[in-house]
């Protein structure tokens, strides 16, 4: 009769033996290498075919997601951990036979379920493709699910949009490209029309609309005198009225005003949105032409007529001419006007008579004949003017003489 220790030892040995057998059975069922029963052989064969089909499908498509790999590896790790736990429990002498058997049976059931799922996958993939073959996308009905098209479970594979094969309809593609081309043409045409309309509207606003139009009452003219009036200059600027200020050329207006008789300089500035500001320098007449009929015409330094006067003007020399038009073309008269315009204002106002028989014998009388200066021609005027100022303003040089000839300024002659 066995003692308690003997019974416990024998029961422990028997439980260890049963646990070892159960672990071997589980490993054999997982790897599919044993042929313990006909059902297990069919299940393992189905699992092997499913795994080979899945591996072939993954090699052909190349689209196995990282999520699927991670999930399968996680399931394998969990299974290996469960088996290790079962082995540890079987090695423990105090383990229970019922618990080992229950764990072995549960692992067998999970493997059977996994094998069935693998078998279903294999069947699905077998309908779609075979090992070493390709899927003809044209023969796949478009209403089939993604998992049926690619031969995998959609939950393990991931979203179908990343793995669904692209089925091309070339006629539809051509129609689609024509539609896109027509749309692009319409869009570009609309953009061009819109840009042209904007440019036309902007041009009308700046150049044709009343927004920047020059108005007569907005023209400000200053700088006139008795010989060149502001109204006369304003009449020239009035030619630009009713034009856009953006089209008015200030340089052109300045040149036109400066070309007037008696005007030496002009400045024009735009005053937006409707005005112009004009300032000019008006000169005094250089001389007065007295023609054969006794008509007096004031002229500037270039011989241009300013206006007609009724009597001689104080401080303005008088030149006797045949006609005003002929005098404007006479070189002797032009040289005389040049000499008179170069004189200081005080000396010019003291000139009472001017004679110019030739262009080399221009003579002026100062202070009713007190001094008579023979200038010759209009060359070296600065030097001649300096010599005249030096001699007539120095009593020791001029003395009681009245005539000074500076036609040769380096050898002046006093008589």
Secondary structure, 3 states (H helix, E strand, C coil): CCCHHHHHHHHHHHHHHHHHHHHHHHHHHHHCCCCCCHHHHHHHHHHHHHHHHHHHHHHHHCCCCHHHHHHHHHHHHHHHHHHHHHHHHHHCCCCCHHHHHHHHHHHHHHHHHHHHHHHHHHHHHHHHCCCCCCCCHHHCCCCCCHHHHHCCCHHHHCCHHHCCCCCCCHHHHHHHHHHHHHHHHHHHHHHHHHHHHHHHHHHHHHHHCHHHECCHHHEEEECCCCCCCHHHHHHHHHHHCCCECCCCCHHHHHHHHHCCCCEEEEEEEEECCCEEEEEEEECCCCEEEECCCCCEEEECCCCCEEEEECCCCCCCEEEECCCHHHHHHCHHHHHHHHHHHHCCHHHHHCEEEEEECCCCCEEEEECCCCEEEEEECCCCHHHHHHHHHHHHCCHHHHCCCCEEECCCHHHCEEC
